[in-house]
Amino acid sequence: MFRRVVRASKFRHVFGQALKNDQCYDDIRVSRVTWDSSFCAVNPKFVAIIIEASGGGAFLVLPLNKSGRIDKAYPTVCGHTGPVLDIDWCPHNDQVIASGSEDCTVMVWQIPENGLVTGLSEPVVVLEGHSKRVGIITWHPTARNVLLSAGEWYPLRTDCVSKAQMDRPPLAS
Protein backbone atom coordinates (compact mmCIF):
# COMPACT_ATOMS: atom_id res chain seq x y z
CA MET A 1 0.00 0.00 0.00
CA PHE A 2 1.36 3.40 -1.03
CA ARG A 3 1.09 6.39 1.38
CA ARG A 4 2.17 9.91 0.66
CA VAL A 5 4.52 11.32 3.23
CA VAL A 6 4.42 14.88 1.90
CA ARG A 7 1.04 16.36 1.16
CA ALA A 8 0.78 17.90 -2.30
CA SER A 9 0.21 21.64 -2.21
CA LYS A 10 -0.88 23.91 -5.00
CA PHE A 11 1.24 26.68 -3.55
CA ARG A 12 4.49 24.81 -3.13
CA HIS A 13 6.15 26.42 -6.16
CA VAL A 14 4.65 29.91 -5.84
CA PHE A 15 7.05 32.73 -5.02
CA GLY A 16 6.44 36.43 -4.45
CA GLN A 17 8.32 39.21 -6.14
CA ALA A 18 9.30 42.37 -4.28
CA LEU A 19 8.22 45.69 -5.75
CA LYS A 20 10.73 48.25 -6.91
CA ASN A 21 11.53 51.18 -4.62
CA ASP A 22 9.65 53.65 -6.82
CA GLN A 23 6.44 51.62 -6.28
CA CYS A 24 6.71 51.58 -2.45
CA TYR A 25 6.48 54.20 0.27
CA ASP A 26 9.88 54.84 1.81
CA ASP A 27 11.27 56.83 4.76
CA ILE A 28 8.04 57.12 6.78
CA ARG A 29 8.45 57.47 10.56
CA VAL A 30 5.63 55.12 11.62
CA SER A 31 4.37 55.61 15.17
CA ARG A 32 5.67 53.27 17.86
CA VAL A 33 2.69 53.86 20.14
CA THR A 34 0.79 50.58 20.25
CA TRP A 35 -2.92 50.07 20.67
CA ASP A 36 -5.52 47.60 19.41
CA SER A 37 -5.80 49.35 16.08
CA SER A 38 -3.89 49.64 12.86
CA PHE A 39 -1.43 52.42 12.09
CA CYS A 40 -2.87 53.16 8.65
CA ALA A 41 -6.18 53.58 6.84
CA VAL A 42 -6.89 53.50 3.10
CA ASN A 43 -9.76 54.69 0.92
CA PRO A 44 -10.06 54.91 -2.90
CA LYS A 45 -8.07 58.20 -3.03
CA PHE A 46 -5.68 58.36 -0.07
CA VAL A 47 -3.65 56.37 2.41
CA ALA A 48 -3.26 57.79 5.93
CA ILE A 49 -0.40 56.67 8.19
CA ILE A 50 0.09 57.55 11.87
CA ILE A 51 3.62 58.86 12.36
CA GLU A 52 6.00 59.80 15.17
CA ALA A 53 5.68 63.49 15.91
CA SER A 54 7.06 65.71 18.63
CA GLY A 55 4.65 67.92 20.53
CA GLY A 56 1.56 65.79 19.91
CA GLY A 57 0.10 63.38 17.43
CA ALA A 58 0.17 63.57 13.67
CA PHE A 59 -0.50 61.51 10.59
CA LEU A 60 0.36 61.66 6.91
CA VAL A 61 -2.24 61.66 4.15
CA LEU A 62 -0.73 60.52 0.85
CA PRO A 63 -2.48 60.24 -2.51
CA LEU A 64 -2.55 56.65 -3.73
CA ASN A 65 -0.90 57.67 -7.00
CA LYS A 66 2.14 59.05 -5.15
CA SER A 67 4.81 56.58 -4.13
CA GLY A 68 8.54 56.51 -3.53
CA ARG A 69 10.52 58.34 -0.90
CA ILE A 70 8.45 60.62 1.33
CA ASP A 71 10.23 63.84 2.27
CA LYS A 72 10.52 64.53 6.01
CA ALA A 73 9.01 67.97 5.38
CA TYR A 74 5.88 66.46 3.77
CA PRO A 75 2.74 68.18 5.13
CA THR A 76 1.03 66.40 8.03
CA VAL A 77 -2.32 66.52 9.75
CA CYS A 78 -1.57 67.58 13.32
CA GLY A 79 -3.84 69.00 15.98
CA HIS A 80 -3.87 66.52 18.82
CA THR A 81 -1.80 67.26 21.92
CA GLY A 82 -1.12 63.55 22.50
CA PRO A 83 -0.14 60.69 20.19
CA VAL A 84 -2.76 59.61 17.63
CA LEU A 85 -3.93 56.06 18.34
CA ASP A 86 -6.43 55.36 15.55
CA ILE A 87 -7.63 56.85 12.28
CA ASP A 88 -10.56 55.92 10.03
CA TRP A 89 -11.83 57.26 6.71
CA CYS A 90 -15.52 58.09 6.35
CA PRO A 91 -17.13 55.50 4.05
CA HIS A 92 -19.46 58.15 2.54
CA ASN A 93 -16.94 60.93 1.82
CA ASP A 94 -13.40 60.22 0.61
CA GLN A 95 -12.13 63.57 1.93
CA VAL A 96 -13.19 63.06 5.57
CA ILE A 97 -11.07 61.23 8.16
CA ALA A 98 -11.45 60.93 11.93
CA SER A 99 -8.62 60.52 14.43
CA GLY A 100 -8.60 59.45 18.07
CA SER A 101 -5.81 60.31 20.47
CA GLU A 102 -4.32 59.98 23.93
CA ASP A 103 -5.53 63.53 24.62
CA CYS A 104 -9.10 62.14 25.07
CA THR A 105 -10.46 63.79 21.91
CA VAL A 106 -11.72 62.69 18.52
CA MET A 107 -11.11 65.08 15.65
CA VAL A 108 -12.74 65.01 12.22
CA TRP A 109 -10.65 66.39 9.36
CA GLN A 110 -11.50 67.41 5.80
CA ILE A 111 -8.68 66.70 3.36
CA PRO A 112 -8.52 68.86 0.20
CA GLU A 113 -9.52 67.20 -3.08
CA ASN A 114 -5.93 67.00 -4.39
CA GLY A 115 -4.34 66.04 -1.07
CA LEU A 116 -2.29 68.10 1.35
CA VAL A 117 -0.13 70.91 0.01
CA THR A 118 0.41 72.55 3.40
CA GLY A 119 0.04 71.14 6.89
CA LEU A 120 -3.46 70.83 8.32
CA SER A 121 -3.94 71.84 11.95
CA GLU A 122 -7.58 72.94 12.16
CA PRO A 123 -10.10 70.08 12.38
CA VAL A 124 -13.64 70.44 11.10
CA VAL A 125 -15.05 69.01 14.34
CA VAL A 126 -13.55 68.32 17.78
CA LEU A 127 -15.49 65.72 19.79
CA GLU A 128 -14.76 65.71 23.51
CA GLY A 129 -16.29 63.60 26.23
CA HIS A 130 -13.93 60.72 26.90
CA SER A 131 -12.21 60.72 30.27
CA LYS A 132 -9.41 58.43 29.09
CA ARG A 133 -7.51 58.07 25.82
CA VAL A 134 -9.49 57.26 22.69
CA GLY A 135 -8.08 54.10 21.17
CA ILE A 136 -10.68 52.89 18.70
CA ILE A 137 -12.83 54.88 16.28
CA THR A 138 -14.98 53.73 13.41
CA TRP A 139 -17.64 55.22 11.16
CA HIS A 140 -21.04 53.58 10.81
CA PRO A 141 -20.98 51.76 7.46
CA THR A 142 -24.50 52.76 6.34
CA ALA A 143 -25.66 55.72 8.45
CA ARG A 144 -24.10 59.00 7.42
CA ASN A 145 -22.10 61.07 9.92
CA VAL A 146 -22.32 58.55 12.78
CA LEU A 147 -19.00 57.92 14.49
CA LEU A 148 -18.31 55.38 17.24
CA SER A 149 -15.36 55.88 19.57
CA ALA A 150 -14.09 53.74 22.42
CA GLY A 151 -11.66 54.69 25.11
CA GLU A 152 -9.64 52.86 27.69
CA TRP A 153 -11.73 50.40 29.71
CA TYR A 154 -14.21 50.40 26.80
CA PRO A 155 -16.62 53.24 27.49
CA LEU A 156 -18.30 53.58 24.08
CA ARG A 157 -19.47 56.88 22.72
CA THR A 158 -21.55 57.44 19.61
CA ASP A 159 -21.46 60.90 18.08
CA CYS A 160 -23.59 62.22 15.27
CA VAL A 161 -21.45 64.75 13.48
CA SER A 162 -23.87 67.42 12.28
CA LYS A 163 -24.55 67.76 8.59
CA ALA A 164 -23.64 71.46 8.68
CA GLN A 165 -20.18 70.65 10.01
CA MET A 166 -19.52 67.85 7.50
CA ASP A 167 -20.88 69.62 4.42
CA ARG A 168 -18.79 72.74 4.70
CA PRO A 169 -16.83 73.55 1.53
CA PRO A 170 -13.50 71.77 1.07
CA LEU A 171 -10.38 73.54 2.22
CA ALA A 172 -8.41 75.45 -0.39
CA SER A 173 -5.33 73.57 -1.53
N, C-alpha and C positions, 0 to 999 in steps of 0.2 A: 504494500500500500504506500502510495506517494503522498507526503505531506509537505506543504510549503513552509519553510522556516521564516522567510522574509515575505511580508505581505506586499503585494503589488500596489503601488501608488501611482495615481495619474500625475502627481506633482513631483515625482522624484527627479525629473530632469528639467525642471523649470527654474530659471535663474533670473533675478532682477537685474536691472541696469541702472546705475546711478545717473541722475541728471547732471548736465553741465552747470557750472557755476553761474552762468548768465540766466539760467532758468530757475534758480533757487534764491531765497532770501538769505543774505549774509550780513554779519556784523550787527545783529540785533541783541541788545542787552535784556534778555528775558528775565522777568521778575523771579526772585528766589523765594518769595513769600508763598508758602503752601497753604492750601485750603482744599475743600472737597469740590473744586470746580476746575475748569480748564483755563489755560492762560491765553487762549485765543478764541475768536469767534469769526465766522465767515458768512457772508451773504452773497448774492449774485454780483455785487459790484466791488465790495471791499473785504479786506481781512484786517481784523483788529487784534493787536498783540499787547498784553500787559508787560510793561518794561520796568526796569530798575530806574528810579528817579529820586533825586535828593529833594528834600523839602516837601514831600507828599507823594501822592500816587499819580501815575500817568500811563497812557497807552498810545500806541501808534495806530493810525488808520492808513492802510496802504491800498491803492487801487489794485485790483487783481491783475491788470495788464502790466503793472510795474514789477520788475524782479531784479535780482542782482544785489550788489552791495548797497546797503542803506546807510546814508551819511549820518553821522552822530548829531548833526545839526538839523535833521529832518523834523518838521513840525510835529508836535505832540498834542494830545488832548490832556490837559492837566487842570485840575480845579479842586481835587480832594486834598485834604490836609494829612491824610494817612495813606498807606499803600492800598492800591486798588486790588480787590480780591476776586471780583467776577465782572464779566461784561457779557451783554447779550444784545443782538440786533433785533429790532422790531420786525416781526414777520409781515407787517402790512405796509411798511415804509422803509425802503432801503437806505435812507439817509439818517435814520434815527437809531441811536444806540443808548443803552442804559448801563451804568456802572455802579457797583456797590463797593464800599470801602471800609477800612478799619476806623474811619472817623464817624461811623454810625449814620452815614447818609447814603442816599441813592440819588444819582444825578442822571438826567436825561439830556442827551446831546443831539444837536442837529448838524450833520456833516454836510458841507457844500457839495453840490452836484458833481464837481470835478475832483473832489478830494481836498485835502488840506494843502493850502499854500503857505499860510502862517499858522502859528500855534493857536489853539482854541482853549480859552480859559473861562468862558462864560457859558454855563449850561442853560438849556431852555427851561428846565424845571429842576428844583432841588426838593427832594422828598425826605423829610426828617421824621423821626418818631421811634427809631430803634434805640434801645438803651445800650446795646452792645454792637460789636462790629457786624456789618452786613456781608455775609459770605456767599449767599446764593441769590441770584435774581433770574427771573425768567418772565417773558411776555406770554400772555394767554394766546394760544395758537389761533383761535377763531374770533374772540371778542376784541374789538379795537380798543387800544389805549388802556388795557388792563395789565398791570405789572404786579407780579408776586415777588416779594423779597423775604428772605429768612436770615435771621441773625444767629448769634451764638446761643446755644441751648434751644434752638428752633422756635423762637416766637415768630410766627408767620404774620405778614402784613400784606394786604392787598390794596393797591392804590389805583384809582382811576384817574389817569392823567387827563386833564380837561382838553376838550377838542380845541378850544381857543389857544391853549399853550402849544399843542402839537401841530396845528395848522398854520403857524406863523410862517411868513415867507422865509425861504432858505437864506442862509448867511451869504454875504457877498464873498466871492473867492478872489 
